[in-house]
Amino acid sequence: MIVTLTMNPSVDRTADVAGPLERGGVNRLSDITDVAGGKGINVTRVLRGSGAASTAWMRSACCRTSATAARSSSRRCSCTA
């Protein structure tokens, strides 16, 4: 078991655009995804993806990541597969 520690976790937000970008047009978002990030969390995500046992610890909460971890509040995180 490998344990990583992330003292300054972040939330990485990705937005998808429904169609091609048009200059002067209205470009609408089709989906927004929030994923926990930070060096230790990203290392745990890669280790788990390769089959190794790993747990990511953050300053404010503990979160075991299997594929992605989403922040549910400022004090907690919830993990999804």
C-alpha positions as CSV (number, residue, x, y, z in Angstrom):
1,M,0.0,0.0,0.0
2,I,1.4,3.4,-1.0
3,V,0.0,6.4,0.8
4,T,0.4,9.9,-0.7
5,L,-0.1,13.2,1.1
6,T,-1.5,16.3,-0.7
7,M,-1.1,19.4,1.5
8,N,-2.7,21.8,-1.0
9,P,-5.4,19.9,-3.0
10,S,-7.2,21.5,-5.9
11,V,-10.3,21.0,-8.0
12,D,-9.6,20.7,-11.7
13,R,-12.6,21.9,-13.7
14,T,-13.1,20.8,-17.3
15,A,-15.8,22.2,-19.6
16,D,-16.9,20.7,-22.9
17,V,-18.3,22.8,-25.7
18,A,-21.3,21.4,-27.5
19,G,-20.1,22.2,-31.0
20,P,-17.2,23.9,-32.9
21,L,-16.2,27.3,-31.6
22,E,-17.5,30.1,-33.8
23,R,-16.1,33.7,-33.7
24,G,-18.9,36.1,-32.8
25,G,-21.3,33.3,-32.1
26,V,-22.8,31.9,-28.9
27,N,-20.7,29.0,-27.6
28,R,-22.6,26.9,-25.0
29,L,-21.1,24.4,-22.6
30,S,-22.5,20.8,-22.8
31,D,-20.8,19.4,-19.7
32,I,-18.7,20.5,-16.7
33,T,-16.6,18.0,-14.8
34,D,-14.9,18.7,-11.4
35,V,-12.1,16.3,-10.4
36,A,-9.8,16.5,-7.3
37,G,-6.3,17.3,-8.2
38,G,-2.9,17.9,-6.7
39,K,0.4,16.0,-6.9
40,G,-0.4,13.3,-4.4
41,I,-3.9,12.8,-5.7
42,N,-2.7,12.6,-9.3
43,V,0.0,10.1,-8.3
44,T,-2.5,7.9,-6.5
45,R,-4.9,8.0,-9.5
46,V,-2.0,6.8,-11.8
47,L,-1.0,4.1,-9.3
48,R,-4.5,2.8,-8.9
49,G,-4.9,2.9,-12.7
50,S,-1.9,0.6,-13.0
51,G,-3.2,-1.8,-10.4
52,A,-1.2,-0.8,-7.4
53,A,-2.8,-0.3,-4.0
54,S,-2.7,3.4,-3.1
55,T,-4.5,5.9,-0.9
56,A,-4.5,9.7,-1.2
57,W,-4.6,11.8,2.0
58,M,-5.6,15.4,1.9
59,R,-5.2,18.1,4.5
60,S,-8.9,18.4,5.3
61,A,-10.1,14.9,4.5
62,C,-9.1,11.4,3.5
63,C,-10.2,10.2,0.1
64,R,-9.5,6.9,-1.5
65,T,-9.4,7.4,-5.3
66,S,-10.0,4.6,-7.8
67,A,-10.5,6.7,-10.9
68,T,-11.7,10.2,-10.0
69,A,-12.5,12.1,-6.8
70,A,-15.0,14.9,-6.8
71,R,-15.2,17.5,-4.1
72,S,-18.6,17.5,-2.5
73,S,-17.9,20.4,0.0
74,S,-15.1,22.5,1.3
75,R,-14.4,20.0,4.1
76,R,-15.1,16.6,2.5
77,C,-14.5,14.8,-0.7
78,S,-16.4,11.9,-2.2
79,C,-14.9,9.3,-4.5
80,T,-16.4,7.9,-7.7
81,A,-15.3,5.0,-9.8
